[in-house]
């Protein structure tokens, strides 16, 4: 399981509790990427993703991004680390 978490922030025009979080997990060694769009809401403050057994112990690069609930505003993706 990979758990992504983020801190709460004050709402403004670019940051709403209803924003959707998306995640990308990439394995360079396996040339494999897993993309999960709109997996959680910003208000959830975290999201867990179950990984297949063959990914355990592999180097996995993790990214995340947010977009508005209506999909009209999309933030830049952020590299959040390697497992």
VOFIDREN-342015 format. One record per residue: residue number from 1; x, y, z of N, C-alpha, C in turn. Coordinates in Angstrom, 1 decimal, padded with zeros to 4 digits. Atoms other than C-alpha are relative to their C-alpha. Layout:
# residues N
PT  doba     n.X     n.Y     n.Z    ca.X    ca.Y    ca.Z     c.X     c.Y     c.Z
PT   NUM       X       Y       Z       X       Y       Z       X       Y       Z
...
# end
This chain:
# residues 83
PT  doba     n.X     n.Y     n.Z    ca.X    ca.Y    ca.Z     c.X     c.Y     c.Z
PT     1   000.8  -001.2   000.0   000.0   000.0   000.0   000.9   001.2   000.0
PT     2  -000.7  -001.3   000.0   001.2   003.5  -000.9  -001.0   001.0   000.5
PT     3   000.9  -001.0  -000.6  -000.4   006.3   001.2   000.6   001.4  -000.4
PT     4  -000.3  -001.4   000.3  -000.3   009.9  -000.1  -000.7   000.8   001.0
PT     5   000.7  -000.9  -000.9  -001.1   012.6   002.4   000.5   001.5  -000.3
PT     6  -000.3  -001.4   000.2  -001.2   016.4   002.3  -000.7   000.8   001.1
PT     7   000.5  -000.9  -001.1  -001.9   019.3   004.7  -001.1   000.8  -000.4
PT     8   001.2  -000.9   000.3  -005.1   021.3   004.9   000.6   001.4  -000.3
PT     9  -000.3  -001.4   000.3  -004.9   024.8   003.4  -001.3   000.8   000.0
PT    10   001.2  -000.9   000.1  -007.2   027.8   003.5  -000.5   000.0  -001.4
PT    11   000.6   000.0   001.3  -009.6   027.8   000.6   000.2   001.3  -000.7
PT    12   000.0  -001.2   000.8  -009.2   030.3  -002.2  -000.5  -000.4  -001.4
PT    13   000.6   000.3   001.3  -010.1   030.4  -005.9   000.8  -001.2  -000.7
PT    14  -000.7   001.1   000.6  -007.4   027.8  -006.7   000.2  -001.2   000.9
PT    15  -000.1   001.1  -001.0  -007.8   025.6  -003.7  -001.3  -000.2   000.7
PT    16   001.3   000.3  -000.5  -011.1   024.1  -002.8   000.0  -001.4   000.7
PT    17   000.1   001.4  -000.7  -012.0   021.2  -000.4  -000.5  -001.0  -001.0
PT    18   000.6   000.9   000.9  -013.9   019.7  -003.3   000.9  -000.4  -001.2
PT    19  -001.0   000.4   001.0  -010.8   019.5  -005.6   000.3  -001.5   000.0
PT    20  -000.2   001.4   000.1  -010.0   016.1  -006.9   001.5  -000.3  -000.1
PT    21  -001.4   000.3   000.0  -006.6   014.5  -006.3   000.3  -001.2  -001.0
PT    22  -000.4   001.1   001.0  -004.9   012.3  -009.0   001.5  -000.4   000.4
PT    23  -001.3   000.6  -000.3  -001.8   010.1  -008.6   000.6  -000.8  -001.1
PT    24  -000.7   000.8   001.0   000.8   008.6  -010.8   001.2  -000.7   000.7
PT    25  -001.1   000.8  -000.6   003.2   005.8  -009.7   000.7  -000.6  -001.2
PT    26  -000.8   000.4   001.2   006.0   005.0  -012.2   001.2  -000.9   000.5
PT    27  -001.2   000.9  -000.2   008.5   002.1  -012.2   000.8   000.0  -001.2
PT    28  -000.9  -000.1   001.1   011.4   002.9  -014.4   000.5  -001.4  -000.4
PT    29  -000.6   001.4   000.3   012.8  -000.7  -014.1  -001.0  -000.9  -000.8
PT    30   001.0   000.8   000.6   009.5  -002.2  -015.2  -000.7   000.7  -001.2
PT    31   000.7  -000.8   001.1   008.5   000.6  -017.7  -001.5  -000.1   000.2
PT    32   001.4   000.1  -000.4   005.2   000.6  -015.9  -000.5   001.3   000.7
PT    33   000.6  -001.1  -000.8   003.0   003.5  -014.8  -001.5  -000.3   000.3
PT    34   001.4   000.2  -000.5  -000.2   003.5  -012.8  -000.5   001.4   000.2
PT    35   000.6  -001.4  -000.1  -002.4   006.6  -013.1  -001.4  -000.2   000.5
PT    36   001.3   000.0  -000.7  -005.4   007.1  -010.8  -000.5   001.4   000.0
PT    37   000.6  -001.4   000.0  -007.5   010.2  -011.7  -001.1   000.1   000.9
PT    38   001.1  -000.3  -000.8  -009.8   011.8  -009.3  -000.2  -001.1   001.1
PT    39   000.0   001.1  -001.0  -009.0   009.2  -006.6  -000.6   000.5   001.3
PT    40   000.4  -000.5  -001.3  -009.7   011.4  -003.6  -000.4   001.5  -000.2
PT    41   000.3  -001.5  -000.1  -011.0   014.9  -002.6   001.1   000.6   000.8
PT    42  -001.0  -000.7  -000.8  -008.6   017.5  -001.3  -000.4   000.0   001.5
PT    43   000.5   000.0  -001.4  -010.7   017.5   001.9   000.4  -001.3   000.7
PT    44  -000.3   001.3  -000.6  -009.8   013.8   002.5   001.4   000.0   000.7
PT    45  -001.4  -000.1  -000.5  -006.1   014.8   003.3   000.9  -001.2  -000.2
PT    46  -000.8   001.1   000.3  -004.9   011.4   002.3  -000.7  -001.0  -001.0
PT    47   000.5   001.0   000.8  -005.4   008.5  -000.1   001.0  -001.2  -000.1
PT    48  -000.9   001.2   000.1  -004.1   004.9  -000.1  -000.3  -000.8  -001.3
PT    49   000.1   000.8   001.2  -003.4   002.8  -003.1   000.6  -001.3   000.2
PT    50  -000.5   001.3  -000.1  -003.0  -000.9  -003.1   000.8  -000.4  -001.2
PT    51  -000.9   000.4   001.1  -000.1  -002.2  -005.2   000.0  -001.5  -000.2
PT    52  -000.1   001.4   000.3   000.2  -005.5  -006.9   001.3  -000.6   000.6
PT    53  -001.2   000.6  -000.7   002.7  -007.9  -005.3   001.3   000.1  -000.8
PT    54  -001.2  -000.1   000.8   005.1  -007.7  -008.2   000.7   001.4   000.0
PT    55  -000.6  -001.4  -000.2   005.7  -004.0  -007.4   000.7   000.2   001.3
PT    56  -000.6  -000.2  -001.4   006.8  -004.6  -003.8   001.5  -000.2  -000.2
PT    57  -001.4   000.0   000.0   010.5  -003.9  -003.4   000.6   000.7  -001.3
PT    58  -000.4  -000.8   001.2   010.7  -002.0  -006.8   000.1   001.4   000.3
PT    59   000.0  -001.4  -000.1   011.7   001.6  -007.1  -001.2   000.6  -000.7
PT    60   001.3  -000.6   000.6   008.5   003.6  -007.6   000.1   001.5   000.2
PT    61   000.1  -001.5  -000.1   008.4   007.3  -008.4  -001.4   000.4   000.1
PT    62   001.4  -000.4  -000.3   005.3   009.0  -007.1  -000.2   001.5  -000.3
PT    63   000.5  -001.3   000.4   003.5   012.1  -008.4  -001.4   000.2   000.5
PT    64   001.4  -000.3  -000.2   000.3   013.8  -007.5  -000.4   001.4  -000.5
PT    65   000.4  -001.3   000.4  -001.8   016.7  -008.7  -001.5   000.2   000.4
PT    66   001.4  -000.3  -000.3  -005.2   018.4  -008.0  -000.6   000.7  -001.2
PT    67   000.8  -000.8   001.0  -007.9   019.7  -010.3  -001.3   000.3   000.6
PT    68   001.3  -000.4  -000.6  -011.1   021.5  -009.6  -001.1  -001.1  -000.3
PT    69   001.1   001.0   000.1  -014.3   019.5  -009.2  -000.6  -000.1  -001.4
PT    70   000.5   000.0   001.4  -015.5   020.6  -012.6   001.0  -000.2  -001.1
PT    71  -001.0   000.3   000.9  -012.2   019.9  -014.2   000.6   001.2  -000.8
PT    72  -000.4  -001.1   000.8  -011.7   023.4  -015.5   001.4   000.6   000.4
PT    73  -001.3  -000.4  -000.5  -008.6   024.2  -013.4   000.8  -001.2   000.4
PT    74  -000.9   001.2  -000.2  -005.7   021.7  -013.3   001.3   000.5   000.5
PT    75  -001.3  -000.5  -000.5  -002.6   022.2  -011.1   001.1  -000.8  -000.6
PT    76  -001.2   000.8   000.4   000.9   021.1  -012.0   000.2  -001.2   000.8
PT    77  -000.3   001.1  -000.8   001.9   017.7  -010.9   001.2   000.2   000.8
PT    78  -001.1  -000.1  -000.9   004.3   017.4  -008.1   000.6  -001.4   000.3
PT    79  -000.8   001.2  -000.3   007.0   014.8  -007.6   000.0  -000.1   001.5
PT    80   000.1   000.1  -001.5   006.4   013.5  -004.0   001.1  -001.0   000.5
PT    81  -001.0   000.8  -000.5   009.2   011.0  -003.8   000.1  -001.4  -000.7
PT    82  -000.2   001.4   000.5   010.5   007.5  -004.5  -000.1  -000.9   001.2
PT    83   000.2   001.0  -001.0   009.7   004.4  -002.6   001.0  -001.1  -000.3
# end
